[in-house]
Amino acid sequence: MTLQTATRSPAVRWYGVGAVTLGIFAIATTEILPIGLLTPIGTSFELTPGRTGLLMTMPGLVAAVSAPVVTLVTARLDRRLMLCALMVLLAAAGFLAAAAPAFWLELVARFLVGLTLGAFWSIGAGLAGRLVPGPQSTRATAVIFSAVPLGSVLGVPAGTFLGELAGWRTSFAALGVLALLALIALRTTVPPLPPLQVTRAAVLAKALRSSPRALLVTCLIVTAHFATYTYITPFLREVIRPELIGLFLLVYGAAGLVGNAVAGTYSARNLTATFTACAGLIALSTLLMPVLGRSTAGALLLLVVWGLGYGGVPVCSMTMFARAAPESREAATVWFTSSFQAVLSTGALVGGLVVDAWSVSVVMVAGGCCAVLTVAVLLWSRTQRISGT
C-alpha cells in the first residue's frame, strides 16, 4: 500500500472502489449485450443466430489469452495507468461497434472488448484490498464483483430496451460513452497503484497446477450456461412480444443479483454444496425450458430459477480458484478469468452450431445435460474429499 493510499480518507477510498466497479460494469455489459440484441444484429447483417453468436465467441477467446499475457507483460506498470488505458480501449470498441458497416468490423470491435475484459478483470478484481485496506477489504471485493450481476440486471435490459427503441447501434454508442465516464472516475478517484508483487510465469503455472477441480467444474457449468443463454432471445421471440424481452432479461438479472448475494454468503460455509445447488438450478431451468417455457408465465418462472442459479456461479468459481491458490490472489484471478472466458466463448460457439443445425430447444437440452454433469462431478469430488482419496 502506498503512502498516498494510506492517507486518503475512507470515503475517498470507497470512491475508488466505485470507479473500478463502474469499469467492470461497463465491460460486463458490453460483453453480454449481444445476447439481448442477437436477432436485430443478425437481421442487419443477414446472418443466422449461430453466426451472429460469434459476437459472444470473439471476446471470450481473446480474454482467455489476454488475462495471463497482459498480466505478465504489464506486471511492473502502475495499475491505475493500466485501468485507464483499458477504458480508452473499451470506449473505442463501443464506438466502432456502433459505426461498423460490415460484420467483420463488429468482430474487430469485439476483439478489443476481449482484450479489455481479460486485462481489466485480472488487474482490477484484486485491487479491493489496496483501495480499502483492513477489515473492509472483503466488503470492497464483494462490491467490485457485484458489477457482473449488475450488468445483467441493469446493463443488458437497458441496452436491449434502448436497442429496440432507437436501434442496436445506439446501445453500443451509449456503452462507449459509459466507458469514457468510467475513465474519468478511475483517473480522479483511484490513487497511483504501483505493483506490490510482480506476478511471474512460475507463479501462474503453480496456481494452475493446484486448481484442477476448479478448472473442471468451471468449464462444465460455464459451457452449460453460455451454450444456452446466448440464444435465449431467439427462443423468447417465439413466446413473447419483442418489446417484453428487455423486461424478461431484467427479471433474470434481478434473480441473478439475489443468487450472487446468497452464494456469497453460503459459499464461505459450504462451497461445494452451494456450487452444486447453483448448477442444479441451471440444469432444471434449461432442461424444462423447451417444455414449460412455451408460455409467458412458464418462461418467466424458469428465467428466475436460471438467474438464481447462474448468479452464484462466478463467486463460487472464483472462491474455488482462490482456495486452491491462496498464496497468490492475482494468479488465481488470472486463471479464473482466463478459464471462464475461454469456455464462455467456446460454449457460445458450440451452442450456435447446434442452433443452426437443429434448434434452440435442442441446445437447451444439451446445456442442461452438461449442467447435470457438473452436479455429478461436484458430488463425486465431495465424496472423494470426505473419504480422503
HUVENJO-V990637 format. One record per pair of residues at least 24 apart in sequence whose ideal C-beta (glycine too) atoms are under 8 Angstrom apart, sorted by the first residue. I is the first residue (numbers start at 1). J is the second residue. If there is no record, write none. Layout:
i: (I:I)
j: (J:J)
This chain:
i: (1:1:1:2:2:2:2:4:4:5:5:5:5:5:6:8:10:10:12:13:13:14:14:14:15:15:16:16:16:16:16:17:17:17:17:17:17:18:18:18:19:19:19:19:19:19:20:20:20:20:20:20:20:20:21:21:21:21:22:22:22:22:23:23:23:23:23:23:23:23:23:23:24:24:24:24:24:24:24:25:25:25:25:25:25:26:26:26:26:26:26:26:27:27:27:27:27:27:28:28:28:28:28:28:29:29:29:29:29:29:29:30:30:30:30:30:30:30:31:31:31:31:31:31:32:32:32:32:32:33:33:33:33:33:33:33:35:35:35:35:35:35:36:36:36:36:36:36:36:36:36:37:37:37:37:37:37:38:38:38:38:39:39:39:39:40:40:40:40:41:41:44:45:45:45:47:48:48:49:49:49:49:49:49:50:50:50:50:50:51:51:52:53:53:53:53:53:53:53:54:54:54:54:55:55:55:56:56:56:56:56:57:57:57:57:57:58:58:58:58:58:58:59:59:59:59:59:59:59:60:60:60:60:60:60:60:60:61:61:61:61:61:62:62:62:62:62:62:62:63:63:63:63:63:63:63:63:63:63:64:64:64:64:64:64:64:65:65:66:66:66:66:66:67:67:67:67:67:67:67:67:67:68:68:68:68:68:70:70:70:70:70:71:71:71:71:71:71:71:72:72:72:72:74:74:75:75:75:75:76:76:77:78:78:78:78:79:79:79:79:79:79:80:80:80:80:80:80:82:82:83:83:83:83:83:84:84:84:86:86:86:86:87:87:87:87:87:87:87:88:88:89:89:90:90:90:90:90:90:91:91:91:91:91:92:93:93:94:94:94:94:94:94:94:94:95:95:95:97:97:98:98:98:98:98:99:109:114:117:117:118:118:118:121:121:122:122:122:122:125:125:125:126:126:126:127:130:130:131:142:145:145:145:145:145:146:146:148:148:149:149:149:149:149:149:150:150:151:152:152:152:152:152:152:153:153:153:153:153:154:156:156:157:157:157:157:157:158:160:160:160:161:164:164:164:164:197:199:199:199:199:203:203:204:204:204:206:206:206:207:207:207:207:207:207:207:207:208:210:210:211:211:211:211:211:211:213:213:213:214:214:214:214:214:214:215:215:216:217:217:217:217:217:217:217:217:218:218:218:218:218:218:218:219:219:220:220:220:220:220:220:221:221:221:221:221:221:221:221:222:222:222:222:222:222:222:223:223:223:223:223:223:224:224:224:224:224:224:224:224:224:224:225:225:225:225:225:225:226:226:226:226:226:227:227:227:227:227:227:227:227:227:228:228:228:228:228:228:228:228:229:229:230:230:230:230:231:231:231:231:231:232:234:234:235:235:235:235:235:236:239:239:239:239:239:240:240:248:248:248:249:251:251:251:251:252:252:252:252:253:254:255:255:255:255:255:255:255:256:256:256:256:257:258:258:258:259:259:259:259:259:259:260:260:260:260:261:262:262:262:263:263:263:263:263:264:264:267:267:267:267:268:271:271:271:271:272:272:272:272:273:274:274:275:275:275:275:275:275:276:276:276:276:277:277:278:278:278:278:278:278:279:279:279:279:279:279:280:280:280:281:281:281:281:281:282:282:282:282:282:282:282:283:283:283:283:283:283:284:284:285:285:286:286:286:286:286:287:287:287:287:287:289:289:290:290:290:314)
j: (130:133:196:191:192:193:194:191:192:130:131:133:191:193:133:191:132:136:189:131:132:131:132:140:185:189:131:132:189:190:191:128:131:132:140:143:144:143:185:189:182:185:186:188:189:190:83:124:127:128:131:144:186:190:143:144:146:147:147:181:182:185:83:86:87:120:124:147:179:182:185:186:120:121:124:125:144:147:148:147:150:151:154:155:182:87:90:155:175:178:179:182:90:113:116:117:120:121:147:148:150:151:152:155:151:154:155:156:159:175:178:90:93:94:113:172:175:179:56:59:60:113:117:151:56:151:152:155:156:155:156:159:160:171:172:175:156:229:230:232:233:249:156:157:159:160:163:233:245:246:249:159:160:163:168:171:233:230:231:233:234:233:234:237:242:163:164:167:168:106:168:168:102:103:106:103:355:356:231:234:352:355:356:360:351:352:353:355:356:352:356:352:230:231:348:349:351:352:355:107:110:349:352:106:107:110:226:230:344:345:348:345:346:348:349:352:107:110:111:113:114:345:110:111:113:114:117:341:345:114:341:342:343:344:345:346:348:114:341:342:345:346:110:111:113:114:115:117:118:114:115:117:118:121:337:338:341:342:345:118:337:338:339:341:342:345:118:338:114:115:117:118:119:118:119:121:122:334:335:337:338:341:122:204:334:335:338:115:118:119:122:123:119:122:123:199:204:330:334:199:200:201:204:119:123:195:198:199:200:195:198:195:192:193:194:195:123:124:127:193:194:195:186:187:190:191:192:193:119:123:120:123:124:186:190:183:186:187:115:116:119:120:116:120:179:180:182:183:186:179:183:115:116:116:120:175:176:179:182:176:177:179:180:183:176:176:179:172:173:174:175:176:177:178:179:172:173:176:169:172:169:170:172:173:176:169:172:341:337:341:337:338:341:333:337:330:333:334:337:318:333:337:329:330:333:193:193:196:190:264:260:264:314:315:318:257:260:260:314:253:256:257:259:260:311:253:257:253:249:252:253:256:257:307:250:253:254:256:257:253:249:253:246:247:249:250:253:246:245:246:249:246:242:243:245:246:330:328:330:331:334:328:331:331:334:335:325:328:331:321:324:325:328:331:332:334:335:335:324:325:320:321:324:325:332:335:320:324:381:317:320:321:324:335:336:335:339:377:275:279:317:320:374:377:378:381:317:320:321:336:339:340:343:339:343:279:370:371:373:374:377:278:279:282:313:317:370:371:374:313:317:339:340:343:344:347:343:346:347:350:367:370:279:282:283:286:347:367:368:370:371:374:282:310:313:347:367:371:343:344:347:348:351:347:348:350:351:354:363:366:367:370:286:289:351:363:364:366:367:368:306:310:347:348:351:352:351:352:355:360:363:303:355:360:289:293:360:361:364:299:293:294:295:296:299:296:299:299:300:303:303:300:303:304:307:303:304:306:307:307:307:303:304:305:306:307:308:311:307:308:310:311:311:307:308:311:307:308:309:310:311:312:311:312:314:315:311:308:311:312:311:312:313:315:316:312:315:312:315:316:319:319:316:319:320:323:378:381:382:385:382:312:316:312:313:316:317:320:378:375:378:379:382:309:312:309:310:311:312:313:316:309:313:371:374:375:378:309:371:375:305:306:308:309:310:306:309:310:313:367:368:371:368:369:371:372:374:375:309:368:309:368:364:365:367:368:371:364:365:368:369:372:361:364:361:364:365:340)
